[in-house]
Amino acid sequence: MSDSPIHSRDLGRMTLALLIAFALIATGAAYWGVIAAEGLRTRDDNARNVLAEQRIARGAILDRTGEPLALSEQGATGVYVRRYPHPAAASAVGYYSLTYGVAGIEAAYDAALRGDEGRDKADILLDELLHRSPAGSDVRATLDLGVQEAVVAALEGRAGAAVVLDAAAGDVLALVSLPGYDPNTLDAQWDALAADRAASPLLNRATAGLYQPGGAFQTVVLAALLGAQTDLSDGGERLLSRTVEDGRAPVVVGDLTLGCTGDPPGDVLTLANAYAYGCPAPFVAAFEAGLTGDFLWERLRVLGLLDASALAGFQTAAARITQPGSAASEAWAALLAGQGALTVSPLQVAQLAAAIANGGSAAPLRLVDAVHGPGVSDWQAVAGMRQPVAMLRAEVARALERAMGYAAEANAATQQAQGDGYTLYGHSALAYAGPDETPYAWFVGFARSSEGGHAQTMVAVVVVEGERDPAAAARVAGAAFAAAHAR
């Protein structure tokens, strides 16, 4: 007996429906298994990714002496937990969190630390097929834990920032930002840290904090005045010894009245006296001494104050401002006093100080100098451009060094950075920011020592928030220099 036409049509429809269903399933499998596979694999909520991440033997971060700053410890279940033995180094080391990501050195060298650097797609695929977790490389920081902890201790819990450099190499020996956080408890405290906008503990003040330079800007103006001289064969003596009228006079910027931060000798000041004692009047009147707005603006660009500093893996910042118009404008007067639209990061100022200490050229900054893979004993230097950047003419740098040396001898506040075994060059200053005119104490300078025929020059830039005594910043710098000198 043959099938009826109706049954044949139903069977054909069912077959067609099944074929369409199979085609849709095959298409979906192909899409999710091939086209969208990479997206699925990299989703943050992929449980397999989280488990795989927890089984990575992430490399250690060590300071320049080999002291562990970050390491991974494996539990009984095979899961690794990141531990930070020295929370005082958090502003440089950063953090590693499955929930909140990475920051600091942990972010800058994430590929090396997690073992991805040097692995191609074939290696990654083979490790996945064999369920092998990669082992990360260790990273050696230029950071000196002794210097870092000395700066943190000297700040005594006050808000602020500090950068300590080896002037010749560009190595960052300390990078401090307070208030900070403990990376060991970051996950538990994240919501509170992120919500605290007043203290901003997650902001790295040393690299991304923008501060009013105030009297610290006098070093920049002095650099421009010296740079405008065609003949400095006298070491800048003619300019520095020039008497300035009304050198002690207060300067009014908006609602602020600015005066000397120290007590200069005598009634008649030289430019060197005014700089040493932080008297603003001669610097606000720099255009009357022959400096032009165009020349000063070009100096700001060359000195790196209009662009964010480069430090691998770190978010750095620079003020976004335009050149003021008329030389007689209030905007120029405020800028010359360090109380205008230009704000600076401690990292930017540290590079300027390093250039002065290094004969006019600043070495590129670095916070990591070497890595070594798992099972490898020899350190491999981190590749990168290491050519110094010319910021100042050599004779300008020498004249500035001379002025900073005199300031370190003359100003009682600046002398607080002096210690045994090194010669101090520095400048102390005050700045004011915000509608409530919050004071900030600055120290900008360097210490030069030579023991056993080995010369060392350490730069320190310190900002202490809410502080009216410039000696407070100098004392922090002194603690840094003493620790660096003792290493």
C-alpha positions in Angstrom: 0.0 0.0 0.0 1.5 3.4 -1.0 1.8 6.5 1.1 -0.9 9.1 0.7 0.1 12.5 -0.8 -0.7 14.2 2.6 1.7 11.9 4.5 4.4 12.4 2.0 4.1 16.2 2.3 4.3 16.0 6.2 7.3 13.8 6.0 9.0 16.2 3.6 8.2 19.1 5.9 9.6 17.3 8.9 12.8 16.4 7.0 13.2 20.0 5.9 12.7 21.3 9.4 15.2 18.9 10.8 17.8 19.9 8.2 17.2 23.6 9.0 17.6 22.8 12.7 20.8 20.9 12.1 22.1 23.8 9.9 21.3 26.3 12.7 23.0 24.2 15.3 26.1 23.8 13.1 26.2 27.5 12.3 25.9 28.3 16.0 28.6 25.9 16.9 30.8 27.3 14.3 30.2 30.8 15.4 30.7 30.2 19.1 33.5 27.8 18.6 35.5 29.7 16.0 34.4 33.2 15.4 33.4 34.2 18.9 35.8 31.8 20.7 38.4 34.5 21.4 35.8 36.8 22.9 34.4 34.1 25.1 37.9 33.1 26.2 38.8 36.6 27.2 35.6 37.5 29.0 36.2 38.6 32.6 33.3 36.4 33.9 34.7 33.3 32.2 35.1 30.9 35.2 37.7 28.9 33.4 39.8 32.1 32.9 39.5 32.9 36.6 40.6 29.5 37.6 43.4 29.5 35.0 44.6 32.9 36.3 44.7 31.7 39.8 47.0 28.8 38.8 49.6 31.1 37.1 52.9 31.1 39.1 53.2 34.9 38.7 56.8 36.1 38.9 58.2 38.1 41.8 59.0 41.8 41.9 62.3 42.5 43.7 63.9 45.7 44.7 67.4 46.6 43.5 69.0 44.6 46.3 66.9 41.5 45.7 64.4 42.1 48.5 60.9 40.7 47.5 58.3 43.4 47.0 55.6 41.1 45.5 55.5 37.3 45.3 53.0 34.5 44.7 52.4 31.8 47.2 50.6 28.5 46.3 48.0 27.0 48.6 47.0 23.4 49.1 44.4 23.6 46.3 47.1 24.8 43.8 45.7 28.3 43.7 48.3 31.2 43.9 47.8 34.2 46.2 49.7 37.4 45.6 51.5 38.8 48.7 53.2 42.1 49.3 55.7 41.9 52.2 56.3 45.7 52.2 53.1 47.7 51.7 55.2 50.9 51.9 56.3 50.2 48.3 52.7 50.0 47.0 52.9 53.4 45.1 55.6 51.9 43.0 54.8 48.2 42.9 51.1 48.7 42.5 48.7 45.8 42.9 47.4 42.7 41.2 43.7 41.8 41.6 41.4 39.4 39.8 38.6 41.8 40.4 40.2 45.2 39.9 43.1 44.6 37.5 46.6 45.7 37.8 48.5 48.9 38.5 52.1 50.1 38.9 54.9 47.7 38.1 52.4 44.9 38.2 50.7 46.5 35.2 53.8 47.8 33.4 55.4 44.3 33.3 52.2 42.2 33.4 53.1 40.1 30.3 56.5 39.2 31.8 55.2 38.5 35.3 52.4 36.2 34.1 54.6 34.3 31.6 53.1 35.6 28.4 56.1 37.4 27.2 58.0 35.4 24.5 55.1 32.9 24.1 53.5 32.7 20.7 50.0 31.4 19.9 51.2 27.9 19.3 52.8 27.8 22.8 49.6 29.2 24.4 47.4 26.6 22.5 49.7 23.7 23.5 49.7 24.8 27.2 45.9 25.0 27.1 45.5 21.6 25.6 47.9 20.1 28.1 46.4 22.1 31.0 49.7 23.6 31.8 49.9 26.9 33.7 52.6 29.3 32.6 55.3 30.4 35.0 56.1 34.1 35.0 59.4 35.9 35.0 60.8 37.8 37.9 61.2 41.5 37.6 63.9 43.6 39.2 63.0 47.2 40.1 65.4 50.1 40.4 63.5 50.9 43.7 65.6 50.9 46.9 63.3 49.6 49.7 65.4 51.3 52.3 65.0 54.7 50.6 61.3 54.1 50.0 60.6 53.2 53.6 62.7 56.1 54.9 60.6 58.6 52.9 57.3 57.0 54.0 58.5 57.2 57.7 59.6 60.8 57.4 56.2 61.9 55.9 54.7 60.6 59.2 51.3 59.8 57.6 50.9 63.3 56.1 49.5 63.6 52.6 52.1 64.3 49.9 54.4 62.8 47.4 58.1 62.2 46.8 60.4 61.1 44.0 64.0 60.1 44.5 66.3 59.5 41.5 69.8 58.5 40.7 70.5 61.6 38.5 73.0 59.9 36.2 71.1 56.7 35.5 67.5 58.0 35.7 66.7 55.1 38.1 63.8 55.7 40.4 64.9 54.9 43.9 61.7 55.9 45.7 58.2 56.7 44.5 56.0 57.7 47.3 52.3 58.8 47.3 50.4 59.2 50.6 47.6 58.5 51.5 48.1 55.1 49.9 46.7 51.6 50.3 47.8 48.1 51.4 47.7 45.9 48.3 47.3 42.9 50.6 43.8 44.0 51.5 42.9 45.9 48.3 39.9 43.7 47.3 38.3 44.1 50.7 38.9 47.8 50.9 38.3 48.8 47.3 34.9 50.3 47.7 36.0 52.5 50.6 39.3 53.5 48.8 37.4 54.4 45.6 34.8 56.4 47.4 37.3 58.5 49.4 37.6 61.5 47.0 39.0 63.8 49.6 42.1 61.6 50.3 42.2 60.0 46.9 44.4 57.0 48.1 44.2 55.3 44.6 45.7 58.4 42.9 49.5 58.2 42.5 50.4 61.7 43.5 54.0 61.3 42.5 53.3 60.5 38.9 49.8 61.9 38.2 49.2 64.4 40.9 49.3 68.0 39.6 50.4 70.6 42.2 50.6 74.3 42.2 54.4 74.9 42.1 54.3 78.2 44.0 57.9 79.2 44.9 59.3 76.0 43.4 58.7 77.7 40.0 61.5 80.2 40.9 64.0 77.5 39.7 62.3 77.5 36.3 62.3 81.3 36.0 65.9 81.4 37.1 66.7 78.8 34.5 65.0 81.0 31.8 66.8 84.1 33.0 70.2 82.3 32.8 69.3 80.7 29.5 68.5 84.1 28.0 72.2 85.2 28.7 74.5 84.8 25.7 77.6 84.8 27.8 77.8 82.8 31.0 81.6 82.4 31.1 81.5 84.0 34.6 79.4 81.1 35.8 76.3 83.3 36.0 77.9 85.5 38.6 76.9 88.8 36.8 73.2 87.8 36.8 73.1 86.1 40.2 74.9 89.0 42.0 72.8 91.6 40.4 70.9 93.6 43.0 67.1 93.7 42.7 64.9 96.5 43.8 62.3 95.8 46.4 63.4 92.2 46.6 61.6 91.7 49.9 58.3 93.3 48.6 55.2 91.2 49.0 53.5 90.1 45.8 49.7 90.0 45.5 48.2 87.3 43.2 44.4 87.3 43.4 43.5 87.0 47.1 47.0 85.8 48.0 49.8 87.9 49.4 53.1 86.2 48.9 56.4 87.0 50.7 59.8 85.5 51.3 59.8 82.0 52.9 63.0 82.8 54.8 64.6 85.9 56.3 67.2 87.3 53.9 70.1 89.3 55.2 70.1 93.0 54.7 67.6 95.3 52.9 69.2 95.1 49.5 69.0 91.6 47.9 70.8 90.0 45.0 69.0 87.6 42.7 70.9 84.8 44.4 69.6 86.0 47.8 66.1 86.3 46.5 66.2 82.7 45.2 67.8 81.3 48.4 65.2 82.8 50.6 62.2 82.3 48.3 61.4 85.9 47.7 58.8 86.1 44.8 59.1 89.8 43.8 62.2 89.5 41.5 60.8 86.5 39.7 57.3 88.0 39.1 59.2 91.0 37.7 61.3 88.8 35.4 59.9 90.4 32.2 61.2 93.7 33.4 64.7 92.1 33.6 64.5 91.2 29.9 62.8 87.9 29.9 60.0 87.5 27.3 56.8 85.4 27.4 57.8 83.5 24.3 61.2 82.6 25.6 59.8 81.4 29.0 57.1 79.4 27.3 59.7 77.6 25.1 61.7 76.9 28.3 58.6 75.3 29.8 58.3 73.0 26.8 62.0 72.1 26.7 62.0 71.4 30.5 59.1 69.0 30.1 56.6 70.9 32.1 54.0 71.1 29.3 54.0 67.3 28.6 53.5 64.3 30.8 56.7 62.6 31.9 57.4 59.1 30.5 57.6 56.3 33.0 56.8 52.8 31.5 53.4 51.5 32.6 52.5 54.5 34.8 49.8 57.0 34.2 51.5 60.4 34.3 49.9 63.8 33.9 50.6 67.4 32.7 48.5 70.6 32.9 46.6 71.5 29.8 47.2 75.3 29.4 47.8 77.8 26.7 50.3 80.6 26.6 49.0 83.8 28.2 48.7 86.8 25.9 50.0 90.2 26.9 53.2 90.2 29.1 51.5 92.6 31.4 48.5 90.3 32.0 47.5 89.0 35.4 47.8 85.5 34.0 51.5 85.9 33.3 52.0 87.5 36.8 50.3 84.6 38.4 52.3 82.1 36.4 55.6 83.7 37.2 54.6 83.5 40.9 53.9 79.8 40.5 50.2 80.5 41.3 48.7 80.5 37.8 47.2 77.9 35.5 50.4 75.8 35.3 50.4 72.9 37.7 53.2 70.3 37.8 53.7 66.7 38.9 56.6 65.8 41.3 57.9 63.5 38.5 58.2 66.4 36.1 60.1 68.5 38.6 62.3 65.6 39.5 63.4 65.3 35.9 64.2 69.0 35.8 66.3 68.7 39.0 68.1 65.7 37.5 69.0 67.7 34.5 70.5 70.5 36.6 72.5 67.9 38.6 73.6 66.1 35.5 75.1 69.0 33.6 71.9 69.9 31.6 70.8 66.4 30.4 68.2 64.2 32.1 68.4 60.4 31.7 65.0 58.8 30.8 63.3 57.5 33.9 63.0 53.8 34.6 61.6 51.8 37.5 62.6 48.4 36.2 66.0 47.5 34.8 66.0 43.7 34.4 64.0 40.5 34.2 64.8 36.8 34.3 62.7 33.9 33.2 61.7 30.9 35.4 64.7 28.6 36.0 67.1 31.2 34.6 69.7 32.7 37.0 71.0 35.5 34.9 69.2 38.8 34.7 68.4 40.2 31.3 68.5 44.0 30.9 65.2 45.6 29.9 65.5 47.0 26.4 64.7 50.7 25.9 66.0 54.0 24.8 68.5 55.3 27.3 69.8 58.4 25.6 69.8 61.5 27.9 67.5 64.3 27.0 69.1 67.8 26.7 67.1 70.3 28.8 69.6 73.0 29.7 72.9 74.3 28.3 75.8 73.0 30.4 76.7 76.5 31.6 73.1 77.2 32.6 73.0 74.0 34.6 76.3 74.9 36.4 75.0 78.4 37.3 71.7 76.8 38.7 73.8 74.3 40.7 75.7 77.2 42.1 72.5 79.1 43.1 71.1 75.9 44.7 74.3 75.3 46.6 74.1 78.8 48.0 70.5 78.3 49.0 71.3 75.1 50.8 74.0 77.0 52.8 71.9 80.1 53.5 68.3 79.0 54.1 67.6 77.4 57.5 64.7 75.5 56.0 66.7 74.1 53.1 69.5 73.1 55.5 67.1 70.5 57.1 67.9 68.3 54.1 71.6 68.3 55.0 73.3 65.2 56.3 76.7 63.7 56.7 78.8 62.6 53.8 77.3 64.6 51.0 77.0 68.2 49.6 73.5 69.6 49.4 72.0 71.6 46.6 68.4 72.6 47.1 65.5 75.1 47.1 62.6 75.2 49.6 59.3 76.8 48.7 55.7 77.2 49.5 52.6 77.1 47.3 48.9 77.6 47.8 46.1 75.9 46.0 42.3 76.0 45.9 39.7 78.5 47.2 40.8 77.8 50.8 44.5 78.5 49.8 45.7 75.1 51.1 49.5 75.4 51.7 52.0 73.0 50.2 55.7 72.7 51.2 58.1 71.9 48.4 61.7 70.8 48.4 63.6 70.5 45.1 67.2 69.5 45.1 70.0 66.9 45.0 72.8 65.6 47.1 76.3 64.8 45.7 78.7 62.5 47.5 82.1 61.0 46.5 83.4 58.2 48.7 86.0 55.7 47.5 86.3 57.5 44.2 82.7 56.7 43.4 80.5 59.8 42.8 76.8 59.6 43.4 74.2 62.3 42.8 70.7 61.7 44.3 67.8 63.9 43.4 64.8 64.4 45.7 61.6 66.3 45.1 59.1 66.3 47.9 55.6 67.9 48.3 53.9 67.9 51.7 50.2 68.9 51.6 48.6 71.2 54.2 52.1 72.3 55.4 53.2 75.9 55.9 56.7 75.2 57.0 59.0 74.5 54.0 61.5 72.8 56.4 59.0 69.9 56.6 59.6 68.9 53.0 63.4 69.4 53.4 63.4 67.0 56.3 61.8 64.3 54.2 64.4 64.9 51.5 67.1 64.6 54.1 65.8 61.2 55.2 65.9 60.1 51.6 69.4 61.3 51.0 70.7 59.7 54.3 69.1 56.3 53.3 70.5 56.5 49.8 73.9 57.5 51.0 74.0 54.6 53.4 73.1 51.9 50.9 
